[in-house]
């Protein structure tokens, strides 16, 4: 893998800053959440993920105000980050020199794309720039999709939106559309470094969940908890609807915090269908004891 020099976190620093992650990592040090968990996240809503993260103390992981290039589709991927700043000639010159020393080819806006892996999402902090904000158009979008299989989270406008929408599966979240081009006005100052996307601090390796109602950035060590909680909520909804049809409980009972007796009833119902449960009974019981709803 090409080593990138300008203002990025080293492998050791990425490991240090993601110290709560205990699983597999990319060669660059980013946490590598397993594909099976990424697939499971596609069924998780933004609201469910937000609830888990907020209860865990991560209160600023959600960002709205995006335009989704492919409405109705879901983006789930591991973040590879890039940060851009307004161009300053002396610093831009130094960045070009440092990039050349590391083997970077072409314009700076293509350097992050060269580092993408399958399952990544290119998360770019371009300080919300609209006019002369598009770092990518349909050509670079094709390159990004070929490398990662995903779209982008782009805190700026994009260009060539018709061509971008022709890339089925290139589900992206952007700030708007403009026909101008960003390169003359910006400079790349870092790859695989913490970036700010609106109100969120994004760390390389965070898992991005993007839906029509916005984007949430999930710290990798909390992905499993987000998935399991979402699965449990769906089970509770299924149980609640069944009990309403049976007239065992009233809507008022179902929609408030359940009593211990109702929790016991739910757990017995789960045990009757153990073969179809998405995760072990012990985990369900443990999560019920720790419930915050």
C-alpha positions as a LaTeX table, in Angstrom:
\begin{tabular}{lrrr}
\hline
Residue & $x$ (\AA) & $y$ (\AA) & $z$ (\AA) \\
\hline
Unk1 & 0.00 & 0.00 & 0.00 \\
Unk2 & 1.19 & 3.48 & $-0.87$ \\
Unk3 & 2.29 & 5.40 & 2.22 \\
Unk4 & 0.85 & 8.89 & 2.41 \\
Unk5 & 3.00 & 11.55 & 4.03 \\
Unk6 & 1.22 & 14.91 & 4.40 \\
Unk7 & $-0.30$ & 15.30 & 7.85 \\
Unk8 & $-1.79$ & 11.84 & 8.29 \\
Unk9 & $-1.88$ & 9.60 & 11.33 \\
Unk10 & 0.70 & 6.84 & 11.29 \\
Unk11 & $-0.30$ & 3.21 & 11.77 \\
Unk12 & 0.74 & 3.37 & 15.44 \\
Unk13 & $-1.20$ & 6.60 & 15.97 \\
Unk14 & $-4.35$ & 5.18 & 14.36 \\
Unk15 & $-4.13$ & 2.19 & 16.68 \\
Unk16 & $-3.60$ & 4.53 & 19.63 \\
Unk17 & $-6.60$ & 6.72 & 18.77 \\
Unk18 & $-8.90$ & 3.71 & 18.28 \\
Unk19 & $-7.76$ & 1.90 & 21.41 \\
Unk20 & $-11.22$ & 0.51 & 22.24 \\
Unk21 & $-11.24$ & $-1.57$ & 19.04 \\
Unk22 & $-9.86$ & $-5.09$ & 19.61 \\
Unk23 & $-10.50$ & $-6.68$ & 16.24 \\
Unk24 & $-8.84$ & $-6.90$ & 12.83 \\
Unk25 & $-7.16$ & $-3.85$ & 11.28 \\
Unk26 & $-6.12$ & $-2.65$ & 7.85 \\
Unk27 & $-2.37$ & $-2.33$ & 7.15 \\
Unk28 & $-2.73$ & 1.43 & 7.70 \\
Unk29 & $-4.02$ & 0.81 & 11.24 \\
Unk30 & $-7.70$ & 1.52 & 10.65 \\
Unk31 & $-10.17$ & $-0.77$ & 12.44 \\
Unk32 & $-11.65$ & $-3.29$ & 10.02 \\
Unk33 & $-15.18$ & $-4.13$ & 11.14 \\
Unk34 & $-16.14$ & $-7.49$ & 9.61 \\
Unk35 & $-18.33$ & $-7.57$ & 6.52 \\
Unk36 & $-20.99$ & $-9.59$ & 8.35 \\
Unk37 & $-21.56$ & $-6.67$ & 10.73 \\
Unk38 & $-21.66$ & $-4.17$ & 7.87 \\
Unk39 & $-24.32$ & $-6.27$ & 6.17 \\
Unk40 & $-26.35$ & $-6.45$ & 9.40 \\
Unk41 & $-26.18$ & $-2.66$ & 9.78 \\
Unk42 & $-28.14$ & $-2.21$ & 6.57 \\
Unk43 & $-31.29$ & $-3.12$ & 8.54 \\
Unk44 & $-30.58$ & $-0.63$ & 11.34 \\
Unk45 & $-32.35$ & 2.73 & 11.37 \\
Unk46 & $-30.62$ & 6.02 & 12.13 \\
Unk47 & $-32.86$ & 6.45 & 15.18 \\
Unk48 & $-31.91$ & 3.04 & 16.59 \\
Unk49 & $-28.20$ & 3.69 & 16.09 \\
Unk50 & $-28.49$ & 7.19 & 17.56 \\
Unk51 & $-30.14$ & 5.84 & 20.69 \\
Unk52 & $-27.38$ & 3.31 & 21.35 \\
Unk53 & $-24.57$ & 5.81 & 20.71 \\
Unk54 & $-26.15$ & 8.52 & 22.83 \\
Unk55 & $-26.65$ & 6.13 & 25.74 \\
Unk56 & $-22.97$ & 5.15 & 25.40 \\
Unk57 & $-21.90$ & 8.80 & 25.72 \\
Unk58 & $-21.41$ & 9.55 & 22.01 \\
Unk59 & $-23.84$ & 12.44 & 21.68 \\
Unk60 & $-22.52$ & 14.04 & 18.47 \\
Unk61 & $-22.38$ & 11.25 & 15.88 \\
Unk62 & $-25.32$ & 12.25 & 13.69 \\
Unk63 & $-25.31$ & 14.79 & 10.87 \\
Unk64 & $-28.29$ & 15.81 & 8.75 \\
Unk65 & $-28.73$ & 18.34 & 5.99 \\
Unk66 & $-27.33$ & 16.14 & 3.23 \\
Unk67 & $-28.64$ & 15.48 & $-0.25$ \\
Unk68 & $-28.68$ & 11.75 & $-1.01$ \\
Unk69 & $-27.67$ & 11.04 & $-4.60$ \\
Unk70 & $-29.55$ & 7.73 & $-4.64$ \\
Unk71 & $-32.74$ & 8.13 & $-2.59$ \\
Unk72 & $-34.04$ & 4.93 & $-1.02$ \\
Unk73 & $-30.63$ & 3.25 & $-0.93$ \\
Unk74 & $-28.51$ & 2.70 & 2.18 \\
Unk75 & $-24.80$ & 3.40 & 2.65 \\
Unk76 & $-22.85$ & 1.23 & 5.10 \\
Unk77 & $-19.05$ & 1.26 & 4.95 \\
Unk78 & $-15.79$ & 1.91 & 6.81 \\
Unk79 & $-14.53$ & 5.49 & 6.74 \\
Unk80 & $-11.34$ & 6.54 & 4.99 \\
Unk81 & $-11.05$ & 10.25 & 5.71 \\
Unk82 & $-9.61$ & 13.23 & 3.89 \\
Unk83 & $-9.48$ & 16.89 & 4.90 \\
Unk84 & $-9.24$ & 19.85 & 2.54 \\
Unk85 & $-8.58$ & 23.51 & 3.37 \\
Unk86 & $-8.64$ & 26.77 & 1.42 \\
Unk87 & $-5.57$ & 26.91 & $-0.80$ \\
Unk88 & $-2.46$ & 28.62 & 0.54 \\
Unk89 & 0.33 & 28.63 & $-2.09$ \\
Unk90 & 3.31 & 27.93 & 0.18 \\
Unk91 & 1.58 & 25.06 & 1.97 \\
Unk92 & 0.12 & 23.65 & $-1.26$ \\
Unk93 & 3.62 & 23.56 & $-2.76$ \\
Unk94 & 4.96 & 21.68 & 0.26 \\
Unk95 & 2.09 & 19.19 & 0.12 \\
Unk96 & 2.83 & 18.52 & $-3.54$ \\
Unk97 & 6.51 & 17.89 & $-2.73$ \\
Unk98 & 5.71 & 15.57 & 0.16 \\
Unk99 & 3.18 & 13.69 & $-1.96$ \\
Unk100 & 5.70 & 13.21 & $-4.77$ \\
Unk101 & 8.22 & 11.80 & $-2.27$ \\
Unk102 & 5.65 & 9.21 & $-1.25$ \\
Unk103 & 4.74 & 8.20 & $-4.80$ \\
Unk104 & 1.45 & 10.08 & $-5.09$ \\
Unk105 & 0.39 & 10.55 & $-8.72$ \\
Unk106 & $-1.74$ & 13.26 & $-10.31$ \\
Unk107 & $-3.74$ & 16.00 & $-8.67$ \\
Unk108 & $-4.17$ & 15.94 & $-4.89$ \\
Unk109 & $-7.88$ & 15.18 & $-5.15$ \\
Unk110 & $-7.06$ & 11.73 & $-6.57$ \\
Unk111 & $-4.65$ & 10.71 & $-3.76$ \\
Unk112 & $-7.30$ & 9.50 & $-1.26$ \\
Unk113 & $-8.96$ & 7.44 & $-4.00$ \\
Unk114 & $-5.72$ & 5.50 & $-4.55$ \\
Unk115 & $-5.87$ & 4.31 & $-0.93$ \\
Unk116 & $-9.47$ & 3.04 & $-0.92$ \\
Unk117 & $-10.23$ & $-0.65$ & $-0.31$ \\
Unk118 & $-13.39$ & $-2.67$ & $-0.93$ \\
Unk119 & $-15.95$ & $-1.77$ & 1.74 \\
Unk120 & $-14.53$ & 1.72 & 2.40 \\
Unk121 & $-16.34$ & 5.02 & 2.07 \\
Unk122 & $-14.49$ & 8.20 & 1.16 \\
Unk123 & $-15.38$ & 10.77 & 3.86 \\
Unk124 & $-14.20$ & 14.21 & 2.78 \\
Unk125 & $-14.19$ & 17.37 & 4.89 \\
Unk126 & $-14.34$ & 20.20 & 2.35 \\
Unk127 & $-15.71$ & 22.72 & 4.88 \\
Unk128 & $-19.21$ & 22.71 & 3.35 \\
Unk129 & $-18.05$ & 24.46 & 0.17 \\
Unk130 & $-20.63$ & 24.81 & $-2.62$ \\
Unk131 & $-19.28$ & 27.21 & $-5.29$ \\
Unk132 & $-15.90$ & 25.75 & $-6.34$ \\
Unk133 & $-16.58$ & 23.01 & $-3.79$ \\
Unk134 & $-16.92$ & 19.92 & $-5.98$ \\
Unk135 & $-13.89$ & 17.69 & $-5.44$ \\
Unk136 & $-15.57$ & 14.89 & $-7.38$ \\
Unk137 & $-17.66$ & 14.53 & $-10.53$ \\
Unk138 & $-18.77$ & 11.47 & $-12.46$ \\
Unk139 & $-15.23$ & 10.41 & $-13.53$ \\
Unk140 & $-13.76$ & 10.35 & $-10.03$ \\
Unk141 & $-17.00$ & 8.85 & $-8.74$ \\
Unk142 & $-16.48$ & 5.94 & $-11.15$ \\
Unk143 & $-12.94$ & 5.50 & $-9.81$ \\
Unk144 & $-14.14$ & 5.63 & $-6.20$ \\
Unk145 & $-16.91$ & 3.11 & $-6.86$ \\
Unk146 & $-14.51$ & 0.78 & $-8.66$ \\
Unk147 & $-12.11$ & 0.81 & $-5.70$ \\
Unk148 & $-14.57$ & 0.72 & $-2.79$ \\
Unk149 & $-17.93$ & $-0.48$ & $-4.08$ \\
Unk150 & $-19.48$ & 2.49 & $-2.28$ \\
Unk151 & $-20.23$ & 6.18 & $-2.62$ \\
Unk152 & $-18.96$ & 9.10 & $-0.57$ \\
Unk153 & $-19.84$ & 11.37 & 2.32 \\
Unk154 & $-18.80$ & 14.70 & 0.87 \\
Unk155 & $-19.09$ & 17.84 & 3.00 \\
Unk156 & $-19.34$ & 20.03 & $-0.10$ \\
Unk157 & $-21.10$ & 20.08 & $-3.44$ \\
Unk158 & $-20.46$ & 17.61 & $-6.25$ \\
Unk159 & $-20.62$ & 18.14 & $-10.01$ \\
Unk160 & $-21.90$ & 16.01 & $-12.94$ \\
Unk161 & $-24.84$ & 14.76 & $-10.87$ \\
Unk162 & $-26.51$ & 13.03 & $-13.82$ \\
Unk163 & $-23.44$ & 10.86 & $-14.38$ \\
Unk164 & $-23.14$ & 10.17 & $-10.65$ \\
Unk165 & $-26.74$ & 8.96 & $-10.49$ \\
Unk166 & $-26.07$ & 6.54 & $-13.33$ \\
Unk167 & $-23.71$ & 4.64 & $-10.98$ \\
Unk168 & $-26.21$ & 2.33 & $-9.31$ \\
Unk169 & $-25.03$ & 1.63 & $-5.77$ \\
Unk170 & $-22.92$ & 4.78 & $-5.53$ \\
Unk171 & $-25.09$ & 5.95 & $-2.66$ \\
Unk172 & $-23.61$ & 9.25 & $-1.51$ \\
Unk173 & $-24.42$ & 12.07 & 0.87 \\
Unk174 & $-23.41$ & 15.53 & $-0.31$ \\
Unk175 & $-24.20$ & 19.16 & 0.47 \\
Unk176 & $-25.49$ & 20.07 & $-2.96$ \\
Unk177 & $-24.63$ & 20.30 & $-6.63$ \\
Unk178 & $-22.64$ & 22.92 & $-8.54$ \\
Unk179 & $-20.98$ & 22.87 & $-11.99$ \\
Unk180 & $-17.75$ & 24.49 & $-10.78$ \\
Unk181 & $-14.52$ & 22.72 & $-9.90$ \\
Unk182 & $-12.77$ & 22.83 & $-6.50$ \\
Unk183 & $-9.14$ & 22.11 & $-7.32$ \\
Unk184 & $-7.98$ & 25.72 & $-7.97$ \\
Unk185 & $-9.27$ & 26.89 & $-4.57$ \\
Unk186 & $-8.44$ & 24.09 & $-2.12$ \\
Unk187 & $-5.59$ & 21.86 & $-0.99$ \\
Unk188 & $-5.47$ & 18.40 & 0.55 \\
Unk189 & $-3.92$ & 18.55 & 4.02 \\
Unk190 & $-4.50$ & 15.06 & 5.37 \\
Unk191 & $-5.66$ & 11.50 & 4.76 \\
Unk192 & $-6.64$ & 9.06 & 7.50 \\
Unk193 & $-6.80$ & 11.77 & 10.11 \\
Unk194 & $-9.72$ & 12.88 & 12.30 \\
Unk195 & $-12.05$ & 15.17 & 10.33 \\
Unk196 & $-15.08$ & 17.27 & 11.11 \\
Unk197 & $-18.27$ & 16.59 & 9.15 \\
Unk198 & $-20.75$ & 19.19 & 10.38 \\
Unk199 & $-21.13$ & 18.54 & 14.10 \\
Unk200 & $-19.36$ & 15.18 & 14.06 \\
Unk201 & $-15.72$ & 14.25 & 14.64 \\
Unk202 & $-15.04$ & 11.28 & 12.37 \\
Unk203 & $-12.15$ & 8.91 & 13.09 \\
Unk204 & $-10.70$ & 6.72 & 10.30 \\
Unk205 & $-12.33$ & 3.29 & 10.56 \\
Unk206 & $-15.65$ & 4.59 & 11.91 \\
Unk207 & $-18.56$ & 2.80 & 10.29 \\
Unk208 & $-20.82$ & 5.07 & 8.29 \\
Unk209 & $-24.57$ & 4.44 & 8.17 \\
Unk210 & $-26.35$ & 6.71 & 5.71 \\
Unk211 & $-30.09$ & 6.75 & 5.07 \\
Unk212 & $-32.66$ & 9.24 & 3.84 \\
Unk213 & $-32.77$ & 10.95 & 7.24 \\
Unk214 & $-29.02$ & 11.59 & 7.41 \\
Unk215 & $-25.70$ & 10.02 & 8.28 \\
Unk216 & $-24.46$ & 8.58 & 11.55 \\
Unk217 & $-20.83$ & 7.67 & 12.25 \\
Unk218 & $-20.50$ & 4.62 & 14.51 \\
Unk219 & $-17.28$ & 4.04 & 16.48 \\
Unk220 & $-16.14$ & 0.55 & 15.46 \\
Unk221 & $-16.20$ & $-0.87$ & 18.99 \\
Unk222 & $-19.93$ & $-0.05$ & 19.22 \\
Unk223 & $-21.05$ & $-1.57$ & 15.91 \\
Unk224 & $-21.94$ & $-4.94$ & 17.45 \\
Unk225 & $-23.98$ & $-3.26$ & 20.19 \\
Unk226 & $-25.85$ & $-1.12$ & 17.65 \\
Unk227 & $-26.72$ & $-4.18$ & 15.56 \\
Unk228 & $-27.76$ & $-6.33$ & 18.52 \\
Unk229 & $-29.91$ & $-3.58$ & 20.02 \\
Unk230 & $-31.62$ & $-2.99$ & 16.69 \\
Unk231 & $-32.33$ & $-6.71$ & 16.35 \\
Unk232 & $-33.75$ & $-6.80$ & 19.86 \\
Unk233 & $-35.97$ & $-3.80$ & 19.16 \\
Unk234 & $-37.35$ & $-5.53$ & 16.07 \\
Unk235 & $-38.07$ & $-8.64$ & 18.15 \\
Unk236 & $-39.84$ & $-6.54$ & 20.77 \\
Unk237 & $-41.92$ & $-4.86$ & 18.07 \\
Unk238 & $-42.89$ & $-8.25$ & 16.66 \\
Unk239 & $-43.83$ & $-9.52$ & 20.13 \\
Unk240 & $-45.74$ & $-6.35$ & 20.98 \\
Unk241 & $-47.85$ & $-6.48$ & 17.81 \\
Unk242 & $-48.66$ & $-10.14$ & 18.43 \\
Unk243 & $-49.76$ & $-9.44$ & 22.01 \\
Unk244 & $-51.90$ & $-6.51$ & 20.80 \\
Unk245 & $-53.62$ & $-8.76$ & 18.27 \\
Unk246 & $-54.19$ & $-11.29$ & 21.07 \\
Unk247 & $-55.52$ & $-8.42$ & 23.27 \\
Unk248 & $-53.26$ & $-9.52$ & 26.08 \\
Unk249 & $-51.91$ & $-5.98$ & 26.51 \\
Unk250 & $-53.31$ & $-2.56$ & 25.74 \\
Unk251 & $-51.56$ & 0.01 & 23.50 \\
Unk252 & $-50.78$ & 2.03 & 26.60 \\
Unk253 & $-48.97$ & $-0.93$ & 28.17 \\
Unk254 & $-46.97$ & $-1.71$ & 25.03 \\
Unk255 & $-45.88$ & 1.87 & 24.36 \\
Unk256 & $-44.50$ & 2.61 & 27.81 \\
Unk257 & $-41.57$ & 1.06 & 29.67 \\
Unk258 & $-42.44$ & $-2.58$ & 30.14 \\
Unk259 & $-42.97$ & $-4.10$ & 33.58 \\
Unk260 & $-40.82$ & $-6.99$ & 34.79 \\
Unk261 & $-43.77$ & $-9.29$ & 34.14 \\
Unk262 & $-43.97$ & $-8.15$ & 30.52 \\
Unk263 & $-40.21$ & $-8.62$ & 30.13 \\
Unk264 & $-40.57$ & $-12.18$ & 31.46 \\
Unk265 & $-43.41$ & $-12.79$ & 29.00 \\
Unk266 & $-41.25$ & $-11.48$ & 26.16 \\
Unk267 & $-38.31$ & $-13.69$ & 27.13 \\
Unk268 & $-40.55$ & $-16.76$ & 27.27 \\
Unk269 & $-41.87$ & $-15.85$ & 23.81 \\
Unk270 & $-38.31$ & $-15.55$ & 22.54 \\
Unk271 & $-37.39$ & $-18.96$ & 23.97 \\
Unk272 & $-40.31$ & $-20.54$ & 22.10 \\
Unk273 & $-38.76$ & $-19.30$ & 18.86 \\
Unk274 & $-35.10$ & $-19.79$ & 19.76 \\
Unk275 & $-34.25$ & $-21.48$ & 16.47 \\
Unk276 & $-35.13$ & $-18.32$ & 14.53 \\
Unk277 & $-33.39$ & $-15.84$ & 16.83 \\
Unk278 & $-30.64$ & $-13.69$ & 15.27 \\
Unk279 & $-28.30$ & $-14.02$ & 18.27 \\
Unk280 & $-27.86$ & $-16.19$ & 21.39 \\
Unk281 & $-30.43$ & $-16.26$ & 24.17 \\
Unk282 & $-27.81$ & $-15.29$ & 26.76 \\
Unk283 & $-27.20$ & $-12.01$ & 24.93 \\
Unk284 & $-30.91$ & $-11.27$ & 24.77 \\
Unk285 & $-31.29$ & $-11.84$ & 28.50 \\
Unk286 & $-28.24$ & $-9.70$ & 29.30 \\
Unk287 & $-29.51$ & $-6.84$ & 27.13 \\
Unk288 & $-32.94$ & $-6.98$ & 28.77 \\
Unk289 & $-31.28$ & $-6.51$ & 32.16 \\
Unk290 & $-29.38$ & $-3.46$ & 30.85 \\
Unk291 & $-32.28$ & $-1.96$ & 28.90 \\
Unk292 & $-32.73$ & 1.81 & 28.87 \\
Unk293 & $-36.13$ & 1.91 & 27.18 \\
\hline
\end{tabular}
